[in-house]
Amino acid sequence: MKPYDIEVQRLKSMKHDKGLIEIDVDALVMARQARDDQAASTCLRVPVEHARTLLLLLKQQFAELDKLQPRSRRSGRA
């Protein structure tokens, strides 16, 4: 697996469909040099204001998904 550095430039939209949440973003993707002292992994960098927006959008998506489930299957609720 090739490691990458991904820098989110702009959050565009978010939707859920068939068990997946899709997030459209403008991002800068660059190949990352593998270092001997680190495991090869991809790094996602998100500015704080985008991270806060992303959190709010995810909460909204989860709330919409919870509404679609029968009351007896909703997690954490009686």
N, C-alpha and C positions, 0 to 999 in steps of 0.2 A: 504494500500500500504506500502510495506517495503522500508525504505530508505537505500541507499547504498552509499559508497564512491567508485568512479571509478577513477583510475589513469591510464592515457594513457602512455604506455611504448614505443610504436612504431606505427607510421602510416604506413600501408601497401599498401592500394590502395583505389581508389574512382571511382565510376561509377554511372551513372543515368539510371533508367529503369522504365518506366510507372509512371512517376510523383514522384518517390522516388530517393533520393541520398543515395547510400549505401557506408559506410566507413568501410573498414576492418582495425582493429587495434589489437595490442596486448595490453591488459589492465589487471590491477589488480583490482578485484572487491571484496569489503569487506562489510559485513553488517554494518550499522551505528546504533549506539545507539540513540534512540529517546530521546530528552531532553524536559523537560517541558516548557522551555522558548523559544524553537524554533519550527517552523512548521516542520513536518516530510517531508523532501525532500531529493532527491538524489543529491550528489555533484560530479561534473566532474572536475578533476584536469588535466590540460594539461601544460607541460613545455612550456616556451615562444617560443623556437625554433619550437616546434611542432605546436603551435598555429599560428605562422607566416606561416608555410608550409600549414596548414589546410586552412587558409584564401586564399592563392594563389590557392590551388586546388579547393576550392569552387568557386572562381572567374572564373576559367577555365571551370568548369562544367556549371555555369550559362551562360557563353558565348556560349558554345555548345548548350545548350537548347534554347537560343535566336535565334540561326541560324536555328533551326528546325521549329520555328513558322513563319507564314506568316508575311510579313513586317507590315501589318496593325494591327497585334495583339501584336507587341513588345511593352513592357511598356517603357514609358519615351522617346520615339523616334518619330520623325515626319516623 
